[in-house]
Amino acid sequence: MNQKSIEERNTTRKLVYISMLVAISFIGSLIKIQGTIALDSMPGFFAALYLGPVSGAIVAGIGHILTSMSSGFPLTLPMHLLITFGMGVAVYLFGIIYKRFNGLAACISGILLNGVALVLFLAPFTVLLGIPLNGMAFVLAMIVPLSLASAVNVILAYVIYKTIGKRI
């Protein structure tokens, strides 16, 4: 087998994995904790570990769009696009931190980035977009449920990766 066909096979395999993880993310998007906070980012965090940070960011971003779409974009489409971007960055950094440090550092940073930092990043935009629950009220209402959901998603992804990731 020549080098070009090996690269094409690996690219196809990666696209299939990404597609399957996006489908799992959609299923997770239907398991809602509060509003658009759901179990949709676990496949993205898993993808960041198994396929790499960029793939993880793509899966997490698409997963959030699917969640917000199934909820009717309650925070407006522009706000959900910002959340999609923020989740992608959080998952990307989670994958980078895992590669450079270890699983514990990645899990802690993933929870803090996707829970606390994302809420703080979004708060000023809630005011700009005129969302009824905005500013500090948004932070207070979202930080606990989003951090809890982030912890579930991150830890579940890490445990699954450690359990089956090397066997796939």
Salt bridges, closest charged atoms under 4 A:
none
